[in-house]
Amino acid sequence: MRAFRATAWVELKLLVREPLTVMFVLVLPVVVLYVLNGVFGADPADPAVWEGESAIDFYTSAYVALVAATAGVLSLPVQLAGYREKGVLRRFRASSMPGAVLIGAHMCVAVVVAAAGALLVTVTALVGYDAQPPRSWPGVVVAFLVAAVAFAALGSLLGLLLPTARAAQGLGVLLFFVFMMVGGSGPPVEALPEGLQRASELLPATYAAALVRAPWLHASWDWAATVVLTVMLVGSLSLAAWRLAREELG
């Protein structure tokens, strides 16, 4: 446990020294939230769009979920892929530190950074735009943690599969924009072409947004989204453990 805490603390300090990653996770969602609120306003929408809620209420919960996804697929894979590329994982093996400790530390850092970004989005929306506060704070916190851990697990898998940090960064940026534009955090899904609406149903970010939105707007729980994210979490961790074992044997 001491090794885990020390590793997580070091990784957190290294991460905050990456300005591009910090901008994407902490600053960009707030900027886009400001733009979308300026475009769509705060008046209630047509019942067929945004579940009948105002744009700012709908997008606040969506961007809290998007921050969790971004921290997982953008920052974490870059760090792990860079470690593999530079031989850092081999040095950890030589020091008898289990690779699982490093993976767990990275996942912990991703969740912490995601929580900071989600808090920034929430405070900005509540104070700056008079957004509706969550109807169930405990439900939102649990939903956010489920989403953040699930995407951190996916990021760990990507970091162990991608060959270089540059490849991981390119894929992370691509996934961010796909999640934002098609996963319900950009244009209303109802306004997308039919093909993109179907594609939205395949994106984990769509289910993360639905999971956070349910307790935020309705004080309810989305069990279908929970199942999807849990399957992603278990599958990603299982494949990451398999890949890590191959790395250690190699």
Backbone as CSV, one residue per row, in Angstrom:
resi,resn,N_x,N_y,N_z,CA_x,CA_y,CA_z,C_x,C_y,C_z
1,MET,0.819,-1.205,0.000,0.000,0.000,0.000,0.863,1.269,0.000
2,ARG,1.986,1.218,0.727,2.887,2.380,0.747,3.442,2.650,-0.644
3,ALA,3.810,1.585,-1.365,4.327,1.750,-2.721,3.262,2.325,-3.639
4,PHE,2.037,1.879,-3.442,0.938,2.395,-4.265,0.737,3.888,-4.029
5,ARG,0.697,4.307,-2.763,0.492,5.722,-2.456,1.639,6.575,-2.997
6,ALA,2.861,6.100,-2.817,4.009,6.870,-3.295,3.996,6.993,-4.818
7,THR,3.677,5.898,-5.488,3.641,5.915,-6.954,2.540,6.837,-7.455
8,ALA,1.359,6.757,-6.830,0.251,7.615,-7.249,0.592,9.086,-7.063
9,TRP,1.257,9.430,-5.969,1.621,10.820,-5.714,2.620,11.331,-6.751
10,VAL,3.601,10.505,-7.080,4.589,10.896,-8.088,3.912,11.065,-9.451
11,GLU,3.021,10.130,-9.818,2.353,10.212,-11.114,1.448,11.435,-11.196
12,LEU,0.820,11.795,-10.090,-0.016,12.985,-10.097,0.821,14.236,-10.345
13,LYS,1.970,14.324,-9.699,2.840,15.489,-9.906,3.363,15.532,-11.340
14,LEU,3.654,14.373,-11.909,4.115,14.353,-13.294,3.006,14.772,-14.258
15,LEU,1.782,14.364,-13.949,0.675,14.681,-14.844,0.393,16.172,-14.895
16,VAL,0.416,16.837,-13.746,0.077,18.265,-13.737,1.133,19.105,-14.442
17,ARG,2.270,18.499,-14.750,3.287,19.214,-15.521,3.044,19.126,-17.029
18,GLU,1.983,18.416,-17.422,1.637,18.307,-18.839,0.524,19.295,-19.151
19,PRO,0.834,20.486,-19.667,-0.189,21.523,-19.851,-1.280,21.126,-20.835
20,LEU,-0.949,20.384,-21.896,-1.962,20.007,-22.879,-3.006,19.104,-22.256
21,THR,-2.550,18.134,-21.474,-3.486,17.215,-20.837,-4.362,17.950,-19.833
22,VAL,-3.752,18.814,-19.030,-4.522,19.578,-18.048,-5.556,20.453,-18.736
23,MET,-5.202,21.048,-19.868,-6.139,21.894,-20.597,-7.338,21.091,-21.080
24,PHE,-7.072,19.912,-21.659,-8.160,19.095,-22.179,-9.091,18.630,-21.068
25,VAL,-8.521,18.198,-19.958,-9.336,17.614,-18.900,-10.040,18.671,-18.067
26,LEU,-9.360,19.781,-17.763,-9.908,20.755,-16.830,-10.525,21.971,-17.503
27,VAL,-9.892,22.485,-18.540,-10.292,23.775,-19.090,-11.244,23.643,-20.271
28,LEU,-10.946,22.741,-21.209,-11.742,22.675,-22.433,-13.220,22.382,-22.175
29,PRO,-13.586,21.444,-21.288,-15.024,21.235,-21.041,-15.736,22.493,-20.560
30,VAL,-15.080,23.294,-19.725,-15.698,24.536,-19.249,-15.885,25.517,-20.408
31,VAL,-14.905,25.617,-21.285,-14.997,26.512,-22.434,-16.139,26.096,-23.354
32,VAL,-16.229,24.796,-23.635,-17.289,24.320,-24.530,-18.650,24.479,-23.874
33,LEU,-18.725,24.274,-22.563,-19.989,24.498,-21.851,-20.435,25.944,-22.002
34,TYR,-19.496,26.876,-21.908,-19.805,28.295,-22.102,-20.319,28.550,-23.516
35,VAL,-19.671,27.946,-24.511,-20.079,28.146,-25.907,-21.473,27.589,-26.142
36,LEU,-21.719,26.365,-25.654,-23.022,25.748,-25.877,-24.135,26.516,-25.177
37,ASN,-23.845,27.023,-23.987,-24.867,27.809,-23.299,-25.162,29.095,-24.067
38,GLY,-24.134,29.682,-24.678,-24.364,30.867,-25.482,-25.159,30.579,-26.739
39,VAL,-24.971,29.380,-27.294,-25.677,29.018,-28.526,-27.129,28.652,-28.249
40,PHE,-27.343,27.808,-27.233,-28.682,27.255,-27.011,-29.471,27.982,-25.932
41,GLY,-28.798,28.747,-25.059,-29.509,29.479,-24.033,-29.953,28.586,-22.891
42,ALA,-30.698,29.165,-21.970,-31.111,28.453,-20.763,-32.610,28.185,-20.708
43,ASP,-33.336,28.513,-21.769,-34.774,28.274,-21.761,-35.071,26.796,-21.991
44,PRO,-36.171,26.283,-21.423,-36.527,24.880,-21.665,-36.673,24.603,-23.148
45,ALA,-36.240,23.462,-23.537,-36.268,23.104,-24.948,-37.564,22.385,-25.296
46,ASP,-37.709,22.083,-26.582,-38.793,21.213,-27.024,-38.703,19.885,-26.282
47,PRO,-39.825,19.304,-25.856,-39.769,18.045,-25.103,-39.037,16.923,-25.825
48,ALA,-38.928,17.035,-27.149,-38.246,15.982,-27.907,-36.735,16.148,-27.892
49,VAL,-36.222,17.252,-27.343,-34.790,17.517,-27.327,-34.334,17.734,-25.885
50,TRP,-33.201,17.159,-25.534,-32.608,17.315,-24.198,-33.556,16.876,-23.083
51,GLU,-34.405,15.915,-23.392,-35.353,15.382,-22.404,-36.239,16.478,-21.815
52,GLY,-36.467,17.538,-22.588,-37.316,18.626,-22.137,-36.656,19.575,-21.166
53,GLU,-35.384,19.366,-20.863,-34.665,20.234,-19.936,-34.023,21.390,-20.699
54,SER,-33.563,22.396,-19.963,-32.819,23.471,-20.609,-31.456,22.943,-21.032
55,ALA,-30.845,23.631,-21.974,-29.563,23.168,-22.511,-28.500,23.113,-21.425
56,ILE,-28.446,24.131,-20.563,-27.390,24.171,-19.557,-27.551,23.034,-18.550
57,ASP,-28.779,22.698,-18.186,-28.987,21.592,-17.255,-28.587,20.266,-17.887
58,PHE,-28.953,20.077,-19.144,-28.625,18.830,-19.823,-27.125,18.698,-20.024
59,TYR,-26.482,19.774,-20.480,-25.062,19.681,-20.816,-24.160,19.664,-19.596
60,THR,-24.597,20.200,-18.477,-23.753,20.156,-17.284,-23.491,18.714,-16.877
61,SER,-24.531,17.906,-16.775,-24.341,16.502,-16.415,-23.567,15.764,-17.504
62,ALA,-23.815,16.106,-18.770,-23.103,15.438,-19.856,-21.608,15.733,-19.797
63,TYR,-21.247,16.975,-19.440,-19.834,17.319,-19.407,-19.132,16.811,-18.164
64,VAL,-19.862,16.618,-17.080,-19.278,15.934,-15.935,-18.868,14.519,-16.340
65,ALA,-19.719,13.848,-17.091,-19.381,12.507,-17.578,-18.252,12.558,-18.604
66,LEU,-18.258,13.586,-19.462,-17.213,13.695,-20.480,-15.841,13.902,-19.854
67,VAL,-15.782,14.640,-18.754,-14.506,14.826,-18.061,-13.962,13.470,-17.590
68,ALA,-14.842,12.628,-17.045,-14.416,11.289,-16.613,-13.867,10.489,-17.780
69,ALA,-14.544,10.572,-18.920,-14.084,9.840,-20.097,-12.758,10.391,-20.611
70,THR,-12.614,11.707,-20.624,-11.399,12.331,-21.147,-10.183,11.982,-20.307
71,ALA,-10.331,12.029,-18.994,-9.198,11.688,-18.123,-8.752,10.250,-18.353
72,GLY,-9.710,9.385,-18.640,-9.357,7.985,-18.847,-8.699,7.707,-20.179
73,VAL,-9.221,8.267,-21.267,-8.737,7.889,-22.595,-7.671,8.823,-23.138
74,LEU,-7.441,9.968,-22.478,-6.440,10.900,-23.004,-5.174,10.916,-22.170
75,SER,-5.284,11.181,-20.879,-4.074,11.325,-20.066,-3.436,9.982,-19.734
76,LEU,-4.229,9.022,-19.318,-3.676,7.758,-18.823,-2.968,6.940,-19.910
77,PRO,-3.553,6.739,-21.101,-2.849,5.947,-22.119,-1.528,6.552,-22.557
78,VAL,-1.458,7.889,-22.591,-0.219,8.546,-23.009,0.905,8.212,-22.034
79,GLN,0.611,8.294,-20.734,1.627,8.006,-19.735,2.082,6.550,-19.808
80,LEU,1.152,5.626,-19.867,1.523,4.206,-19.876,2.257,3.822,-21.158
81,ALA,1.765,4.301,-22.297,2.434,3.991,-23.560,3.836,4.580,-23.574
82,GLY,3.976,5.784,-23.016,5.311,6.382,-22.928,6.242,5.582,-22.040
83,TYR,5.720,5.041,-20.949,6.536,4.208,-20.067,6.987,2.939,-20.779
84,ARG,6.096,2.338,-21.523,6.475,1.122,-22.264,7.503,1.460,-23.331
85,GLU,7.290,2.580,-24.031,8.188,2.984,-25.105,9.598,3.257,-24.589
86,LYS,9.698,3.841,-23.396,10.994,4.220,-22.826,11.593,3.137,-21.935
87,GLY,10.911,2.024,-21.799,11.447,0.930,-20.992,11.247,1.092,-19.493
88,VAL,10.352,2.017,-19.089,10.138,2.238,-17.664,9.497,1.019,-17.020
89,LEU,8.592,0.363,-17.738,7.954,-0.828,-17.178,8.980,-1.917,-16.879
90,ARG,9.983,-2.040,-17.739,11.026,-3.041,-17.484,11.810,-2.689,-16.213
91,ARG,12.033,-1.400,-15.990,12.738,-0.999,-14.777,11.906,-1.280,-13.531
92,PHE,10.604,-1.093,-13.645,9.751,-1.441,-12.510,9.831,-2.933,-12.209
93,ARG,9.869,-3.748,-13.250,9.980,-5.196,-13.036,11.305,-5.525,-12.360
94,ALA,12.360,-4.828,-12.790,13.672,-5.091,-12.191,13.716,-4.689,-10.715
95,SER,12.888,-3.718,-10.324,12.855,-3.285,-8.927,11.874,-4.097,-8.088
96,SER,11.305,-5.140,-8.685,10.366,-6.044,-8.007,9.039,-5.389,-7.658
97,MET,8.724,-4.256,-8.271,7.408,-3.647,-8.064,6.419,-4.238,-9.060
98,PRO,5.313,-4.810,-8.611,4.338,-5.388,-9.536,3.791,-4.340,-10.499
99,GLY,3.622,-4.756,-11.735,3.061,-3.827,-12.716,1.664,-3.375,-12.344
100,ALA,0.932,-4.238,-11.609,-0.426,-3.866,-11.208,-0.424,-2.632,-10.302
101,VAL,0.644,-2.449,-9.519,0.729,-1.263,-8.661,0.800,-0.004,-9.520
102,LEU,1.598,-0.043,-10.572,1.721,1.111,-11.459,0.395,1.389,-12.162
103,ILE,-0.261,0.338,-12.658,-1.538,0.522,-13.339,-2.568,1.100,-12.377
104,GLY,-2.631,0.532,-11.171,-3.580,1.043,-10.189,-3.313,2.485,-9.817
105,ALA,-2.045,2.860,-9.713,-1.692,4.246,-9.386,-2.137,5.188,-10.498
106,HIS,-1.930,4.781,-11.731,-2.364,5.608,-12.858,-3.881,5.750,-12.877
107,MET,-4.589,4.678,-12.601,-6.050,4.752,-12.576,-6.518,5.680,-11.463
108,CYS,-5.878,5.597,-10.317,-6.233,6.470,-9.199,-6.014,7.931,-9.562
109,VAL,-4.895,8.230,-10.206,-4.609,9.609,-10.612,-5.643,10.092,-11.623
110,ALA,-6.008,9.231,-12.579,-7.006,9.623,-13.574,-8.336,9.962,-12.920
111,VAL,-8.744,9.183,-11.929,-10.007,9.450,-11.236,-9.927,10.767,-10.454
112,VAL,-8.790,11.016,-9.801,-8.624,12.258,-9.039,-8.675,13.473,-9.965
113,VAL,-7.965,13.408,-11.077,-7.962,14.526,-12.025,-9.356,14.717,-12.618
114,ALA,-10.026,13.607,-12.934,-11.393,13.698,-13.454,-12.317,14.347,-12.433
115,ALA,-12.153,14.007,-11.162,-12.986,14.603,-10.115,-12.761,16.110,-10.030
116,ALA,-11.503,16.540,-10.161,-11.212,17.977,-10.144,-11.883,18.677,-11.330
117,GLY,-11.801,18.059,-12.511,-12.437,18.643,-13.680,-13.950,18.681,-13.557
118,ALA,-14.531,17.602,-13.029,-15.980,17.554,-12.857,-16.444,18.607,-11.860
119,LEU,-15.674,18.800,-10.795,-16.024,19.824,-9.809,-15.968,21.213,-10.429
120,LEU,-14.959,21.461,-11.269,-14.837,22.760,-11.932,-16.027,23.011,-12.852
121,VAL,-16.424,22.000,-13.625,-17.585,22.142,-14.509,-18.845,22.403,-13.697
122,THR,-19.018,21.659,-12.619,-20.223,21.794,-11.804,-20.326,23.178,-11.180
123,VAL,-19.239,23.639,-10.576,-19.259,24.957,-9.929,-19.495,26.055,-10.957
124,THR,-18.850,25.941,-12.116,-19.039,26.945,-13.167,-20.488,27.004,-13.617
125,ALA,-21.105,25.838,-13.814,-22.487,25.807,-14.283,-23.457,26.311,-13.221
126,LEU,-23.238,25.909,-11.969,-24.163,26.307,-10.904,-24.051,27.791,-10.576
127,VAL,-22.823,28.286,-10.490,-22.604,29.681,-10.083,-22.712,30.635,-11.272
128,GLY,-22.120,30.249,-12.390,-22.063,31.159,-13.533,-23.294,31.157,-14.404
129,TYR,-24.010,30.018,-14.474,-25.134,29.917,-15.415,-26.440,29.503,-14.750
130,ASP,-26.455,29.448,-13.418,-27.676,29.129,-12.680,-28.278,27.799,-13.132
131,ALA,-27.418,26.817,-13.334,-27.895,25.493,-13.711,-28.606,24.830,-12.538
132,GLN,-29.437,23.868,-12.864,-30.160,23.128,-11.832,-29.188,22.247,-11.049
133,PRO,-29.152,22.341,-9.741,-28.261,21.452,-8.970,-28.773,20.026,-9.021
134,PRO,-27.916,19.069,-8.759,-28.350,17.670,-8.786,-29.490,17.410,-7.803
135,ARG,-30.459,16.633,-8.239,-31.549,16.257,-7.342,-31.104,15.173,-6.364
136,SER,-30.050,14.457,-6.722,-29.500,13.446,-5.814,-27.983,13.548,-5.868
137,TRP,-27.400,14.289,-4.928,-25.945,14.417,-4.891,-25.250,13.069,-4.710
138,PRO,-25.690,12.222,-3.762,-25.019,10.915,-3.626,-25.087,10.087,-4.905
139,GLY,-26.241,10.132,-5.583,-26.363,9.386,-6.830,-25.406,9.880,-7.895
140,VAL,-25.246,11.206,-7.991,-24.320,11.774,-8.977,-22.883,11.374,-8.667
141,VAL,-22.514,11.419,-7.388,-21.149,11.056,-7.008,-20.861,9.595,-7.351
142,VAL,-21.787,8.711,-7.025,-21.590,7.287,-7.326,-21.538,7.060,-8.835
143,ALA,-22.452,7.693,-9.567,-22.471,7.531,-11.022,-21.165,8.025,-11.636
144,PHE,-20.693,9.175,-11.159,-19.435,9.710,-11.679,-18.282,8.761,-11.394
145,LEU,-18.204,8.214,-10.189,-17.109,7.301,-9.851,-17.156,6.045,-10.702
146,VAL,-18.344,5.513,-10.944,-18.468,4.332,-11.813,-17.922,4.653,-13.202
147,ALA,-18.332,5.799,-13.754,-17.868,6.191,-15.086,-16.365,6.435,-15.097
148,ALA,-15.856,7.141,-14.092,-14.432,7.480,-14.062,-13.564,6.233,-13.957
149,VAL,-13.946,5.292,-13.100,-13.153,4.069,-12.951,-13.239,3.225,-14.223
150,ALA,-14.421,3.170,-14.838,-14.570,2.388,-16.068,-13.686,2.936,-17.185
151,PHE,-13.658,4.251,-17.345,-12.818,4.836,-18.398,-11.337,4.779,-18.034
152,ALA,-11.020,4.823,-16.748,-9.627,4.637,-16.349,-9.154,3.232,-16.694
153,ALA,-10.027,2.249,-16.513,-9.674,0.883,-16.902,-9.476,0.776,-18.413
154,LEU,-10.360,1.423,-19.179,-10.193,1.426,-20.638,-8.890,2.110,-21.027
155,GLY,-8.567,3.210,-20.366,-7.314,3.902,-20.658,-6.094,3.061,-20.343
156,SER,-6.163,2.281,-19.254,-5.058,1.382,-18.928,-4.839,0.356,-20.034
157,LEU,-5.932,-0.184,-20.526,-5.819,-1.159,-21.616,-5.207,-0.523,-22.861
158,LEU,-5.675,0.673,-23.220,-5.128,1.347,-24.402,-3.647,1.644,-24.219
159,GLY,-3.272,2.055,-23.016,-1.865,2.360,-22.767,-0.966,1.147,-22.884
160,LEU,-1.498,-0.030,-22.580,-0.712,-1.257,-22.682,-0.716,-1.843,-24.089
161,LEU,-1.647,-1.376,-24.924,-1.736,-1.906,-26.286,-1.061,-1.006,-27.316
162,LEU,-1.156,0.299,-27.139,-0.620,1.222,-28.143,0.903,1.273,-28.082
163,PRO,1.555,1.378,-29.240,3.016,1.228,-29.266,3.794,2.435,-28.754
164,THR,3.243,3.648,-28.915,3.996,4.850,-28.537,3.070,5.849,-27.843
165,ALA,3.697,6.796,-27.130,2.926,7.855,-26.484,2.245,8.743,-27.519
166,ARG,2.902,8.965,-28.647,2.295,9.807,-29.678,1.041,9.158,-30.253
167,ALA,1.085,7.851,-30.461,-0.098,7.143,-30.943,-1.223,7.221,-29.912
168,ALA,-0.878,7.084,-28.632,-1.887,7.165,-27.586,-2.499,8.560,-27.523
169,GLN,-1.681,9.574,-27.687,-2.196,10.941,-27.653,-3.119,11.209,-28.834
170,GLY,-2.724,10.745,-30.013,-3.564,10.936,-31.191,-4.908,10.246,-31.047
171,LEU,-4.893,9.012,-30.557,-6.147,8.290,-30.363,-6.989,8.950,-29.275
172,GLY,-6.337,9.433,-28.209,-7.080,10.078,-27.133,-7.791,11.334,-27.596
173,VAL,-7.116,12.160,-28.372,-7.745,13.377,-28.900,-8.899,13.015,-29.824
174,LEU,-8.696,11.998,-30.663,-9.766,11.563,-31.560,-10.981,11.093,-30.771
175,LEU,-10.744,10.276,-29.746,-11.855,9.779,-28.946,-12.572,10.913,-28.220
176,PHE,-11.816,11.903,-27.752,-12.447,13.042,-27.080,-13.456,13.714,-28.001
177,PHE,-13.057,14.011,-29.227,-13.962,14.716,-30.125,-15.118,13.829,-30.575
178,VAL,-14.868,12.529,-30.742,-15.968,11.624,-31.075,-16.964,11.563,-29.927
179,PHE,-16.463,11.410,-28.714,-17.339,11.370,-27.545,-18.149,12.659,-27.436
180,MET,-17.501,13.798,-27.673,-18.176,15.079,-27.517,-19.221,15.291,-28.606
181,MET,-18.871,15.022,-29.857,-19.748,15.360,-30.963,-20.868,14.349,-31.179
182,VAL,-20.624,13.092,-30.826,-21.614,12.050,-31.109,-22.202,11.463,-29.836
183,GLY,-21.529,11.645,-28.718,-21.963,11.017,-27.484,-22.914,11.835,-26.647
184,GLY,-23.516,12.880,-27.203,-24.503,13.654,-26.474,-23.960,14.869,-25.762
185,SER,-22.664,15.163,-25.919,-22.084,16.326,-25.259,-21.886,17.497,-26.206
186,GLY,-22.283,17.337,-27.457,-22.162,18.398,-28.447,-23.525,18.697,-29.040
187,PRO,-23.672,18.528,-30.337,-24.999,18.750,-30.930,-26.012,17.782,-30.325
188,PRO,-27.265,18.199,-30.189,-28.278,17.268,-29.669,-28.319,15.997,-30.521
189,VAL,-28.369,14.862,-29.859,-28.392,13.592,-30.596,-29.569,13.565,-31.559
190,GLU,-30.686,14.183,-31.140,-31.880,14.187,-31.987,-31.652,14.932,-33.296
191,ALA,-30.656,15.826,-33.330,-30.380,16.598,-34.539,-29.369,15.915,-35.455
192,LEU,-28.779,14.817,-35.000,-27.784,14.119,-35.810,-28.454,13.261,-36.877
193,PRO,-27.743,12.982,-37.981,-28.277,12.034,-38.962,-28.538,10.671,-38.325
194,GLU,-29.394,9.910,-38.946,-29.803,8.638,-38.359,-28.615,7.712,-38.116
195,GLY,-27.654,7.710,-39.037,-26.485,6.851,-38.864,-25.670,7.225,-37.635
196,LEU,-25.503,8.525,-37.394,-24.760,8.968,-36.219,-25.551,8.722,-34.936
197,GLN,-26.868,8.780,-35.019,-27.666,8.444,-33.844,-27.461,6.985,-33.451
198,ARG,-27.395,6.123,-34.434,-27.135,4.705,-34.126,-25.716,4.523,-33.595
199,ALA,-24.764,5.278,-34.171,-23.387,5.189,-33.678,-23.295,5.662,-32.238
200,SER,-24.098,6.661,-31.886,-24.084,7.168,-30.522,-24.441,6.075,-29.522
201,GLU,-25.301,5.171,-29.915,-25.722,4.091,-29.022,-24.606,3.085,-28.762
202,LEU,-23.531,3.155,-29.530,-22.409,2.233,-29.365,-21.271,2.844,-28.553
203,LEU,-21.349,4.133,-28.235,-20.252,4.807,-27.557,-20.418,4.718,-26.038
204,PRO,-19.365,4.349,-25.323,-19.478,4.310,-23.857,-19.736,5.673,-23.248
205,ALA,-19.298,6.745,-23.910,-19.544,8.088,-23.382,-21.038,8.390,-23.323
206,THR,-21.810,7.851,-24.250,-23.257,8.047,-24.231,-23.855,7.474,-22.956
207,TYR,-23.383,6.289,-22.571,-23.919,5.641,-21.372,-23.387,6.300,-20.102
208,ALA,-22.171,6.827,-20.150,-21.658,7.568,-18.998,-22.494,8.816,-18.757
209,ALA,-22.829,9.533,-19.826,-23.663,10.721,-19.690,-25.043,10.362,-19.156
210,ALA,-25.611,9.263,-19.662,-26.928,8.831,-19.181,-26.877,8.444,-17.714
211,LEU,-25.779,7.811,-17.295,-25.650,7.382,-15.904,-25.595,8.576,-14.961
212,VAL,-24.844,9.617,-15.331,-24.753,10.812,-14.493,-26.044,11.628,-14.565
213,ARG,-26.651,11.656,-15.728,-27.850,12.478,-15.932,-29.036,11.988,-15.099
214,ALA,-29.166,10.684,-14.941,-30.348,10.143,-14.259,-30.483,10.672,-12.830
215,PRO,-29.460,10.559,-11.975,-29.609,11.133,-10.631,-29.558,12.658,-10.614
216,TRP,-28.878,13.247,-11.598,-28.768,14.710,-11.615,-30.122,15.360,-11.913
217,LEU,-30.803,14.884,-12.923,-32.046,15.525,-13.361,-33.298,14.879,-12.796
218,HIS,-33.225,13.581,-12.468,-34.451,12.863,-12.112,-34.369,12.121,-10.784
219,ALA,-33.231,12.194,-10.088,-33.049,11.455,-8.829,-33.342,9.970,-9.012
220,SER,-32.927,9.440,-10.175,-33.152,8.028,-10.484,-31.811,7.381,-10.819
221,TRP,-31.870,6.141,-11.283,-30.650,5.413,-11.613,-30.837,4.683,-12.937
222,ASP,-29.854,4.772,-13.818,-29.917,4.129,-15.136,-29.182,2.792,-15.059
223,TRP,-29.944,1.717,-14.915,-29.321,0.399,-14.767,-28.734,-0.115,-16.072
224,ALA,-29.329,0.245,-17.202,-28.778,-0.195,-18.490,-27.385,0.402,-18.698
225,ALA,-27.227,1.692,-18.396,-25.913,2.323,-18.509,-24.928,1.713,-17.524
226,THR,-25.409,1.349,-16.345,-24.539,0.718,-15.350,-23.992,-0.600,-15.870
227,VAL,-24.843,-1.396,-16.497,-24.407,-2.685,-17.040,-23.356,-2.480,-18.120
228,VAL,-23.591,-1.526,-19.025,-22.646,-1.285,-20.119,-21.279,-0.878,-19.572
229,LEU,-21.257,0.062,-18.640,-19.983,0.538,-18.102,-19.308,-0.523,-17.241
230,THR,-20.090,-1.336,-16.547,-19.490,-2.416,-15.751,-18.846,-3.459,-16.647
231,VAL,-19.494,-3.789,-17.741,-18.917,-4.739,-18.702,-17.621,-4.170,-19.270
232,MET,-17.622,-2.869,-19.599,-16.399,-2.244,-20.108,-15.306,-2.276,-19.061
233,LEU,-15.655,-2.011,-17.806,-14.683,-2.012,-16.719,-14.060,-3.392,-16.534
234,VAL,-14.888,-4.411,-16.414,-14.386,-5.767,-16.180,-13.593,-6.261,-17.387
235,GLY,-14.123,-6.014,-18.583,-13.420,-6.449,-19.782,-12.077,-5.768,-19.952
236,SER,-12.038,-4.461,-19.703,-10.785,-3.717,-19.854,-9.746,-4.181,-18.843
237,LEU,-10.167,-4.372,-17.585,-9.225,-4.820,-16.563,-8.712,-6.224,-16.858
238,SER,-9.582,-7.084,-17.348,-9.164,-8.451,-17.665,-8.145,-8.468,-18.794
239,LEU,-8.426,-7.700,-19.852,-7.489,-7.651,-20.979,-6.194,-6.936,-20.596
240,ALA,-6.302,-5.912,-19.745,-5.095,-5.220,-19.299,-4.218,-6.143,-18.458
241,ALA,-4.837,-6.961,-17.596,-4.066,-7.917,-16.790,-3.378,-8.941,-17.685
242,TRP,-4.090,-9.393,-18.719,-3.489,-10.350,-19.668,-2.309,-9.712,-20.393
243,ARG,-2.492,-8.474,-20.846,-1.423,-7.791,-21.568,-0.232,-7.513,-20.649
244,LEU,-0.523,-7.137,-19.410,0.539,-6.858,-18.459,1.336,-8.119,-18.154
245,ALA,0.657,-9.250,-18.056,1.362,-10.511,-17.823,2.299,-10.847,-18.981
246,ARG,1.837,-10.587,-20.195,2.703,-10.809,-21.360,3.902,-9.886,-21.337
247,GLU,3.685,-8.618,-20.923,4.794,-7.674,-20.814,5.820,-8.176,-19.793
248,GLU,5.326,-8.672,-18.660,6.238,-9.098,-17.604,6.976,-10.379,-17.987
249,LEU,6.296,-11.250,-18.742,6.968,-12.469,-19.183,7.979,-12.174,-20.274
250,GLY,7.679,-11.116,-21.061,8.605,-10.764,-22.137,9.818,-10.050,-21.631
